[in-house]
Amino acid sequence: MSVQIVRFSTGAEKIGEVEDGIKRLFAAMEEAAPTGIDYTALRVGDGAEFLLILELADADTNPLLEIQEALAFRAKVAGWAEVPVAPQSVTVLGRYSR
């Protein structure tokens, strides 16, 4: 299993654009219906900070790379972010799912 996060801030004027991009991304994912993936997009508070959490069952296989909208979203993050961002690997220390 692989878990990565991307955390970025943007200008207040771009919040709607980021949220629309997230909606398009998740609509494309619903249509493609990839397996072995858990992906969450969050807006922190009511500010302009966003957190993306990607969990892959197989660290060597990322189904997002096969979804055109996911690739477009990834490219747009660089323009939305106020500073360069890169995915960071994280270690899950505890998790409860029912």
N, C-alpha and C positions, 0 to 999 in steps of 0.2 A: 504494500500500500504506500502511496505517496500523497502527501498533503502539502499544498503550497498556498501562500497568501500573496495578494497584491493589495497594498494600501496606498491611496493617493488622495490628494486634495486638489480642488479646482477652484476657479473663480465662481462667485455666486451667480454670475450671469450664465454659466455653463451647466448649472445643476439640471435644468430641464433637458438639455441635450444629452447629458450622461444618462439620465433616467430613461429617455427614449431609446438610447442605444442599448441599454440593459433589457428593455422590453423586446426590442427586435432580436437581440441575442437569444433570449429565452424562448421566444416564439420559434426561432429557427431550430433550437435544440429540441423543442417539443415535436416539431415536424420530423427531424432526423431520428429522434428517439435513440440516442446512443446508450449503450450499456456500460457498466463498470465505472460509472462516473457519478459524483455527487458535487454539485456546483451551487454555491450560494453567493448572491450579491447583496450587499448591505449598504445603507446610508447611515452614517454615524450621527445620531441625534438629529437635529434639524439643520445642521451645517452643510458644508460643501466637501465633506470627507467621505470616501467610499472604501469599502473593504470587500474584496473578492476572495472566496475560499474555494479551492479546487481540490477535491479528493479523488484519486484514481486508484481503482482496485489493482491495476497492473502499472507499476511505475514506468514501464517501457512503452506503454501504449496510451496515447492521448487522443481520444476520439474528436476533440475540438479541432484538431488540425485538419480534419476532413470536412468541416462545416464552414462554408465561405463567410457567413455572417460572423462567426467566431473570430476568424482571421481579420475581418474588417474591424471588429470591435477592438481587438488587441492593438491594431495600428492606431485607432482613434484615442486610446488611453494615453499614448505618448503626447498627443496634442492637448488633451484635457488636463493632464497633470501639471502642477506648477514646478515640479522638479522631476528629473528622470526617475523612473520606477522600474524595478525588475521583480519577478516572482521570487519569493523567499521560501525555502523549504522549512517546514516546522515539524516538530515531533509531538504527536498526540500523547498526552500523559494521562488522560482520563476522558471517558466518553460514556454517556448513557443514552441509549436509543431504545425505545419501546415499540 
